[in-house]
């Protein structure tokens, strides 16, 4: 996994063998994009008690449509707007989780 950095050398995404992941793709910086071959989806991390108002609103909206939530000890990986059939929601969450773990390893 090759980390992508912004002009301040902060990790903002990654490129890997079969796709890419970005932390933010919207103006409010609330959600990201993951692409694995022909499958794409939006994603974000959510914590009921700590997420800001924009994420709280997005979370409420996402719950009304097709989505997948993986709860990881109170912090949720939320995946929505999925298109393509090559990868399941579970595959996407695993890749996001691997990315987040690699990103933390890069910081430490």
ZINORMO-V510921 format. One record per pair of residues at least 24 apart in sequence whose ideal C-beta (glycine too) atoms are under 10 Angstrom apart, sorted by the first residue. I is the first residue (numbers start at 1). J is the second residue. Records with the same first field share a line. If there is no record, write none. Layout:
BEGIN
I: J ; J
END
This chain:
BEGIN
1: 95 ; 98 ; 99 ; 102 ; 103 ; 106
2: 102
3: 99 ; 102 ; 103 ; 105 ; 106
5: 106
10: 103 ; 107
11: 99 ; 102 ; 103 ; 104 ; 106 ; 107
12: 103
13: 99 ; 103
14: 95 ; 98 ; 99 ; 100 ; 102 ; 103 ; 106
16: 95 ; 98 ; 99 ; 102
18: 86 ; 87 ; 95
19: 86 ; 87 ; 92 ; 95
20: 99
21: 92 ; 95 ; 96 ; 98 ; 99 ; 100 ; 103
23: 99 ; 100 ; 103
26: 54 ; 58
28: 52 ; 54 ; 55 ; 57 ; 58
29: 54 ; 55
30: 54 ; 55 ; 57 ; 58 ; 59
31: 55 ; 58 ; 62 ; 78 ; 79 ; 80 ; 81
32: 96 ; 99
33: 81
34: 79 ; 82 ; 87 ; 91 ; 92 ; 93 ; 95 ; 96 ; 99
35: 84 ; 87 ; 92 ; 95
36: 84 ; 86 ; 87 ; 91 ; 92 ; 95
37: 84 ; 86 ; 87
38: 83 ; 84 ; 85 ; 86 ; 87
39: 82 ; 83 ; 84 ; 85 ; 86 ; 87 ; 88 ; 89 ; 91 ; 92
40: 81 ; 82 ; 83 ; 84 ; 87 ; 92
41: 67 ; 68 ; 79 ; 80 ; 81 ; 82 ; 83 ; 84 ; 87 ; 89 ; 92 ; 93 ; 96
42: 67 ; 78 ; 79 ; 80 ; 81 ; 82
43: 67 ; 68 ; 77 ; 78 ; 79 ; 80 ; 81 ; 82 ; 92 ; 93 ; 95 ; 96 ; 99
44: 76 ; 77 ; 78 ; 79 ; 80 ; 96
45: 72 ; 75 ; 76 ; 77 ; 78 ; 96 ; 100
46: 71 ; 74 ; 75 ; 76 ; 77 ; 78
47: 74 ; 75 ; 76
48: 74 ; 75 ; 76
49: 74
50: 74 ; 75
51: 75 ; 76
68: 92 ; 93
69: 93
70: 94 ; 96 ; 97
72: 97 ; 100
75: 100
END
